[in-house]
Amino acid sequence: MEGKDSNADQAWKELESLRPPADPPEWANRQPTEEDRREHQKKQAEFACRASDLARDFYTRFPNHEMSSGAMSLEQTFMGPFKADVLDYRAARIEQQALKRKAEGESAVLAEMEKGAREMLKEFPEHFVPNQLLLKIARRLDPEKGRRLAEEVRDTKGLSDFVKQEATELLKKLDAVGKPFALKFTAVDGREVDLAKLKGKVVLVDFWATWCVPCVAELPALKATYAKLAPQGFEIVGISFDQKQETLTNFLVKEKMAWPQFFDGKGWRNQFGREFGIGSIPTMWLVDKRGVLRDLNARGALQEKVQKLMAESP
């Protein structure tokens, strides 16, 4: 017991001695530039993340220590104006921890993420970071489970309106799953695209852009799936968030992307991005042979998901 108390006392001394980075002394003689301020704020945010983590570690490890409540107060002090940075850091760590269960499957990863998000919510129930983490999980769950999480976030009292709006938009998308999906346009190469005329085929609707690094990283899997399954009744329809047509068309030729692409040059404000509430790319939706939207998260196990839908009766 003595050793434990000794460890706790030493940990408290170290915690109490922590001080955030002071303003550089040269600022007393010259006005700092915006770049100087940004760099200093970055260092302060990094300190806030480390120090608040140590405070949290203290009161978690030594809950009965006389300074446990003091550590809780220090955690809030260290966070100060950098609370969002600190919670972003914790959310990223929760995701990293969850990925360690990747070998157990997607459900295990999401369960671990939700466990971590719930722990954050105990301390910060009205903060946007843990609630946005819940929405991130909801987007990867099946529609029924995802809807429950999104409704929980939407109905959280005191939560920022922009997060509630995110939840509302997600619920709108989830409500569209299992219903007929309409999409009609003239592709950048002149082809007429109408999902109503593609019934009998499984269709991937790919929201993407040439400037989006994760989108481009998905291309090898997309092209491999298309080459293997297109002859059996699989189609891809691209919705480009590019702003320059020449950039898009040159990219399509270079990458030998044979499927049709929607383009209106409006970037994030493009027609279908706004209509379907697309807030991040790549986003991949799957439509079944009957023209019904079935999956809002086709990334990752694309070929497996397509083959499963193709095996269904029309």
Buried (B, 14 or more C-beta within 10 A) or exposed (E): EEEEEEEBBEBBEEBBEBEBEEEEEEEEEEEBEEEBEEEBBEEBBBBBBBBBBBBBBBBEBBEEBEBBEBBBEBBEBBBEEBBEBBBBBBBEEBBEBBEEBEEEEBEBBBBBBBEBBEEBBEBBEEBBBBBBBBBBBBBBBEBEBBBEBBBBBBEBEEBBEEBBEBBBBBBEBBEBBEEEBEBEBEBBEEEEBEBEEBBEBBBBBBBBBBBBEEBBEBBEBBBEBBEEBBEEBBBBBBBBBBBEBEBBBEBBEEBEBEBBBBBBEEBEEBEBBEEBBBEEBBBBBBBBBBBBBBBBBBBEBBBEBBBBBBEEEE
